[in-house]
Amino acid sequence: MPELFAYTDGACSGNPGPGGWGVLLRAMDGDSILKERELKGGAAETTNNQMELMAAIMALETLEKSSSLTIVTDSAYVKNGVTGWIFGWKRNGWKTSNKKPVKNVDLWQRLDAAQARHRVTWEWVKGHAGHPENEKADELARAGMAPYKP
């Protein structure tokens, strides 16, 4: 059975400012790449965190069937949020432990719904550290941002 990986990244020029997200989807059989797909997009006025969330959302929403996959992100915000903080936010009506509204709540709710259809393992990698698939996701995110840059 092939293993599925989604390498995700977000980019922003200014924060807020024009931004992009990128996803490298890869089906693997051991060390062999069976199939690969690249996704990218962006927005004129966004934040880095919003683009990091969009990358993960798009990785999950693009999969037509319920799947088992590993999402690899360089965003501690996304990984910590989806594997930890989100449980308290949901329990507290999408409020933080300080009773403040969760930032980017629409994207967190969309990520939560998208993830519910799949069996997801989350991995964090250090960004801009020579991880080839993370570098490719970053390249896609920058390409997704390009049409929105002045």
Secondary structure per residue as TSV (DSSP state, phi and psi in degrees):
chain	resnum	aa	ss	phi	psi
A	1	M	-	360.0	125.5
A	2	P	-	-66.3	150.4
A	3	E	E	-96.3	141.7
A	4	L	E	-111.5	132.3
A	5	F	E	-126.4	143.4
A	6	A	E	-126.6	116.5
A	7	Y	E	-98.7	121.7
A	8	T	E	-122.6	150.0
A	9	D	E	-157.3	154.3
A	10	G	E	-126.1	154.7
A	11	A	E	-142.8	151.3
A	12	C	E	-148.5	139.9
A	13	S	S	-106.3	100.3
A	14	G	S	87.8	160.2
A	15	N	S	-148.3	82.9
A	16	P	S	-85.6	167.3
A	17	G	E	168.2	-167.2
A	18	P	E	-64.8	141.0
A	19	G	E	-144.9	168.1
A	20	G	E	-147.6	160.4
A	21	W	E	-130.3	152.1
A	22	G	E	-143.1	147.4
A	23	V	E	-138.4	131.1
A	24	L	E	-109.8	110.1
A	25	L	E	-95.5	133.7
A	26	R	E	-142.4	127.5
A	27	A	E	-98.1	127.4
A	28	M	E	-122.4	146.1
A	29	D	E	-123.0	97.0
A	30	G	T	64.5	-121.2
A	31	D	T	-93.9	-0.3
A	32	S	E	-94.6	131.5
A	33	I	E	-82.8	119.8
A	34	L	E	-87.8	-41.3
A	35	K	E	-154.7	147.6
A	36	E	E	-140.9	143.4
A	37	R	E	-141.6	138.8
A	38	E	E	-112.8	135.9
A	39	L	E	-127.1	146.3
A	40	K	E	-158.1	158.1
A	41	G	E	-171.6	-178.8
A	42	G	E	-167.9	-173.5
A	43	A	E	-152.0	153.4
A	44	A	E	-73.5	-35.6
A	45	E	E	-137.5	104.6
A	46	T	E	-154.8	-175.1
A	47	T	-	-124.0	164.0
A	48	N	H	-58.9	-45.6
A	49	N	H	-62.1	-39.1
A	50	Q	H	-63.2	-39.2
A	51	M	H	-71.6	-35.6
A	52	E	H	-62.3	-42.7
A	53	L	H	-64.6	-43.5
A	54	M	H	-61.2	-37.7
A	55	A	H	-60.2	-46.9
A	56	A	H	-65.4	-42.4
A	57	I	H	-59.6	-48.5
A	58	M	H	-66.2	-35.5
A	59	A	H	-58.5	-43.8
A	60	L	H	-77.0	-41.6
A	61	E	H	-70.2	-23.9
A	62	T	T	-76.2	-19.3
A	63	L	-	-78.3	119.6
A	64	E	-	-75.0	-34.8
A	65	K	S	-105.8	154.1
A	66	S	-	-57.8	129.0
A	67	S	-	-135.1	161.4
A	68	S	E	-106.2	123.2
A	69	L	E	-149.4	162.4
A	70	T	E	-111.1	124.5
A	71	I	E	-100.6	124.3
A	72	V	E	-109.3	119.5
A	73	T	E	-130.7	151.9
A	74	D	S	-99.0	9.2
A	75	S	-	-98.8	106.9
A	76	A	H	-62.9	-33.2
A	77	Y	H	-56.4	-49.5
A	78	V	H	-68.9	-49.8
A	79	K	H	-62.4	-48.1
A	80	N	H	-66.0	-37.7
A	81	G	I	-63.5	-48.4
A	82	V	I	-79.7	-23.4
A	83	T	I	-100.7	-6.1
A	84	G	I	-141.6	-69.8
A	85	W	I	-59.1	-34.3
A	86	I	H	-60.0	-30.9
A	87	F	H	-65.4	-42.9
A	88	G	H	-68.8	-40.6
A	89	W	H	-58.9	-45.6
A	90	K	H	-65.1	-42.9
A	91	R	H	-62.3	-34.0
A	92	N	T	-95.8	20.3
A	93	G	T	67.7	39.1
A	94	W	S	62.3	39.7
A	95	K	B	-117.9	150.5
A	96	T	-	-75.7	176.2
A	97	S	T	-63.6	-20.9
A	98	N	T	-88.1	8.7
A	99	K	S	69.8	18.3
A	100	K	-	-95.0	151.9
A	101	P	B	-62.3	141.7
A	102	V	-	-66.6	131.7
A	103	K	T	-69.9	143.3
A	104	N	T	62.0	33.2
A	105	V	H	-57.3	-36.1
A	106	D	H	-62.0	-39.9
A	107	L	H	-73.5	-38.4
A	108	W	H	-62.8	-41.2
A	109	Q	H	-66.8	-38.6
A	110	R	H	-66.7	-40.8
A	111	L	H	-64.1	-42.7
A	112	D	H	-60.3	-45.0
A	113	A	H	-66.4	-42.1
A	114	A	H	-65.9	-39.6
A	115	Q	H	-68.7	-30.7
A	116	A	H	-60.2	-24.5
A	117	R	T	-80.8	-9.9
A	118	H	S	-128.5	170.3
A	119	R	E	-106.6	105.2
A	120	V	E	-112.8	132.4
A	121	T	E	-108.6	132.7
A	122	W	E	-106.0	133.9
A	123	E	E	-128.6	142.0
A	124	W	E	-106.9	137.6
A	125	V	-	-127.2	151.8
A	126	K	-	-69.8	128.9
A	127	G	T	-73.7	151.7
A	128	H	T	54.1	39.4
A	129	A	S	-120.6	19.9
A	130	G	S	85.2	10.7
A	131	H	-	-73.8	111.0
A	132	P	H	-55.1	-42.9
A	133	E	H	-72.5	-35.1
A	134	N	H	-67.1	-38.7
A	135	E	H	-63.1	-38.5
A	136	K	H	-66.6	-42.0
A	137	A	H	-62.2	-39.1
A	138	D	H	-63.8	-42.7
A	139	E	H	-61.0	-42.1
A	140	L	H	-65.2	-41.2
A	141	A	H	-62.0	-41.4
A	142	R	H	-67.0	-36.3
A	143	A	H	-67.6	-35.5
A	144	G	H	-67.9	-29.1
A	145	M	H	-80.8	-29.6
A	146	A	G	-48.4	-45.4
A	147	P	G	-65.1	-16.2
A	148	Y	G	-99.1	-7.9
A	149	K	-	-81.7	139.2
A	150	P	-	-66.9	360.0
